[in-house]
């Protein structure tokens, strides 16, 4: 089963690399001293393999890391190695996004095409998955529907993340699944917009050219300051994760510009309600 690094896994990987560089050691030198392969060390530092606490302990001993820092990192390895709910859907979730989304405290997302997956009704999701994925059997479609429902449970937790969604007005006007499905989806969107942790804005057609013309993206922020924001860009040719300070700043500025051009949450709620009525 392919390992999907969580936020804790990425944090551990960054720390392992930092410790090695502080000691002035190369990947090969570490591998030689521990009788490992260079690839093993590299995969641990890049979060490509599930960290084993015993292996992490060996690395920390080599780097001379004392307790309590040593104990904290070994515990982090245990947490990073735990299997999340999404591993039961490894055939559906092919990237790391869901593992990262699951630990986010703030999700900012811009989408000019669709309602975000966390807010989709079952029938809307079925229409999207059927049309976009071109799956061979109904069983494949239903499997993805089940996975999406499991993912949506994130918003019902006691410590649910804050979600700031901006969508283009065109999303409200495209009758995905037909008039009844779309009306139900928009009505549900209106209900969700009343939750205190969910902010929904609509970018109207009147905005003309705007900062979101390059396409959809999501910015994930996390509760621990040690974990930097991640910008996620999904595409048909693969997913891209941007973590550099410059890339995050650029996407953060872009999101703020889109939000400024969009209708207020109150105005957006009125437009969503009007679109729900007119879709039937």
Steps between C-alpha positions, in 0.01 A plus 500: 500500500640838397590723795327840506693736728293692753585843636687330786687285251612804304605675820708199604662479156600867512646457849703194400654686210577802718672282762713323240609826341587642843738208545657566160419150377399393151226250428762240408699556816190444713414189299851359544504557878163331548557231236199623306459591136526864398146471360366401843637815661377714213147358515479575874611860440249553221203331667478225239500211746317426823740588787575220744572619855802269532653638181440856614660415837811375316521823303458715809771303681734557207424871505544517878152634571433489878168462680246652525543600131585140415186366669283761331627408153457127559144567612451711188616201295237283669228755424619548142498125443141449611258407226220752447142427394593581141724192471182294464447693175852478361352403163310831491734754661817475293687800642582651839232769492234332716756409769606866513145638483406277793742687728437853375362773724419733208412409141490780244388397154414663169312303234357641176345167394349299787370500855781382728492128576448560872171678425356284223170317535503132411316545170712797395814302584370202304445716191847656531676168555310327220578771247852590605657165588353288220499198731421160348240366746231622737690332783798729430274805513335395826839426653601861438170626637563308824851644521368852453246452779776381733706806409208737567480380862788741559255792517294339776782452749517692825819664375401537137723725288391841381407492133507805273360411159487732200321381188429662167140595421518253214508219755150603609368515145630170360222241565722205590284192544192681374274771649385306808848382594637852457219659700562257788874568485455876513248472783750288696770756427276765653454291814874443534571871458321559831755297693738725695813331364398509135531812283369487143549776244397519137704682238238659272518521123523879545851457643630453142874420499631399842786335691348152477517456126795259523275234653399343827722452802480429872711628789521284812607649834573300815464560875869448581721797396773247418295382203512742206200561276465285191350613170341221302428514128307210350520417132430218256874444457564468873489692826748770603586590861667837553672560832758773439440827682494686169243269340277510808518879517406525132200272536395669825505838327309358205233358730460834678463680168230256389322537835508878469348485151231252610165578655482515877384181677157660553467607137627159390233325711229702326641414157523130588138500620388677180692248288341211689151635428568573135665163430163319516 
